[in-house]
Amino acid sequence: MLYLSTPKFIDMYLSMGVELPLATRIVIATYRFGYPLWFGGATALVIAKQFYVGEKWPNLSISLMAVVMVDIISRTIVWALYRPLFDMAEKLSK
């Protein structure tokens, strides 16, 4: 869903003409290859570890690590995409 919604944020920010923070500009500039790299890489890691890691606890630890990293990355991306809206709302409320 992030991959589908990021172009909508780009269009919205272009139509509003706001100056974007660095984090938002990085997300917008890299989302086409960054999202598949991060999320596809995590998926490939979880699938590959099924074939190469036979022990239960290391297997579960790698799965947990992948889930936590995907969660952190996705929350950071959402924060970066919404940050200009929150900044603008804060400026308007003053």
VENHU-V175159 format. One record per residue. N is the residue number from 1. PSI is psi in degrees with one decimal (* if undefined). OMEGA is omega in radians with two decimals (NA if undefined). Layout:
# VENHU-V175159
<<N PSI OMEGA> <N PSI OMEGA>>
This chain:
# VENHU-V175159
<<1 -32.4 3.09> <2 -40.0 -3.12> <3 -34.6 3.14> <4 -30.8 -3.07> <5 -22.9 -3.13> <6 -42.7 3.08> <7 -30.6 3.09> <8 -40.6 3.07> <9 -40.9 3.13> <10 -48.4 3.12> <11 -41.8 -3.13> <12 -46.0 -3.12> <13 -33.8 3.07> <14 -41.0 -3.14> <15 -28.7 3.14> <16 -24.9 -3.14> <17 32.1 -3.14> <18 153.3 3.04> <19 124.9 -3.04> <20 141.1 3.03> <21 163.5 -3.10> <22 -44.3 -3.11> <23 -41.2 3.13> <24 -40.7 3.11> <25 -37.3 3.11> <26 -45.6 3.13> <27 -46.0 -3.12> <28 -38.4 -3.10> <29 -26.4 -3.01> <30 5.1 -3.00> <31 -30.4 -3.09> <32 -36.3 3.10> <33 -21.5 -3.10> <34 -43.6 -3.14> <35 -50.8 3.11> <36 -34.5 3.14> <37 -50.9 -3.11> <38 -54.1 -3.02> <39 -35.3 3.04> <40 -36.2 3.09> <41 -40.6 3.10> <42 -39.8 3.10> <43 -44.1 3.12> <44 -38.3 3.10> <45 -45.7 -3.12> <46 -38.6 3.13> <47 -44.6 -3.11> <48 -36.1 -3.11> <49 -22.2 3.08> <50 -30.4 -3.11> <51 -26.7 -3.01> <52 -19.9 -3.12> <53 109.2 -3.07> <54 -24.2 -3.09> <55 146.7 -3.00> <56 -53.2 -3.01> <57 -42.6 3.04> <58 -36.1 3.11> <59 -48.2 3.12> <60 -36.6 3.13> <61 -40.5 3.12> <62 -40.2 3.10> <63 -43.9 3.12> <64 -42.7 3.11> <65 -42.8 3.14> <66 -42.8 3.13> <67 -43.9 -3.14> <68 -42.7 -3.14> <69 -41.3 3.10> <70 -40.3 3.11> <71 -45.7 3.13> <72 -45.3 -3.12> <73 -44.7 -3.12> <74 -38.7 3.09> <75 -36.6 3.10> <76 -39.8 3.10> <77 -45.3 3.11> <78 -42.6 3.10> <79 -44.4 -3.12> <80 -36.3 -3.14> <81 -35.2 -3.11> <82 -14.7 -3.07> <83 -44.5 3.12> <84 -33.6 3.10> <85 -43.8 3.13> <86 -39.0 3.09> <87 -42.5 -3.14> <88 -39.5 3.10> <89 -37.2 3.11> <90 -41.1 3.12> <91 -37.9 -3.13> <92 -28.8 -3.11> <93 -10.4 -3.12> <94 * NA>>
